[in-house]
Amino acid sequence: MKDTAKHQGLRNQLVSVLEQKGITDKSVLDAIKKIPRHLFLNSSFEDYAYQDKAFPIGAGQTISQPYTVAFQSQLLEVKKEHKILEIGTGSGYQTAVLCMLGAKVFSVERQKELFKQTSVLFPKLSIRPKHLSFGDGYKGLPGYAPFDSIIVTAGAPFIPQPLMAQLKIGGRLVIPLGEEVQIMTLLIRKNETQFEKHEFGEFRFVPLLEDKN
Ligand code: SAH
């Protein structure tokens, strides 16, 4: 579990790459500068951890590309103490970025193996999400709602209704929508019934899977 000056140097380079690709939110870039992404990957990927790429993390899943993590985090407009629901904890890297931004993070993962891994990893790194949950993200976390914002980190074929219902008025839902290719979509809740929709181009995610049971 080492984080060295060499890793820090690679992170600084990664942040320059993200800036060149158009990420402007300083607090997001700062969080990426601080989070040791190599510790969220199997050690065999250590040398590649600061490339702007997705990598396998087990259970057929991937850690999102840093650009995607930065892009989604920027769209959330995270403020300190914001209550954020994340669907798809995966490696926990996106969770860590949100925690570093000062948010209270509630994260749901449906793969037991990954849920267990992150439950052990976060305390080791002194990263403290408010709540980690093993379950189906399509349902959200009604017991902890409403949320200031919601981020879905897997490709969703449609917007799950419970997620819209669990968003505060004025809150932001960031969700990649589509089957093969996803369109990054931002919904801003205007009132009880109305949502404003913005679209931000194509991304590729592993699918948000519907319940196995
Ligand atoms: N934020 C993660 C992304 C992991 S990939 C990271 O940066 O590592 C997407 C994750 O969503 C996978 O871990 C996958 O198991 C999870 N997932 C897929 N369908 C889900 C569902 N219905 N509910 C919760 N998590 C789901």
Boltz pocket constraint, residues with backbone or C-beta under 6 A from the ligand:
constraints:
  - pocket:
      binder: B
      contacts: [[A, 59], [A, 61], [A, 62], [A, 63], [A, 64], [A, 87], [A, 88], [A, 89], [A, 90], [A, 91], [A, 92], [A, 93], [A, 94], [A, 95], [A, 108], [A, 109], [A, 110], [A, 111], [A, 114], [A, 135], [A, 136], [A, 137], [A, 138], [A, 153], [A, 154], [A, 206], [A, 207], [A, 208], [A, 209], [A, 210], [A, 211]]
      max_distance: 6.0
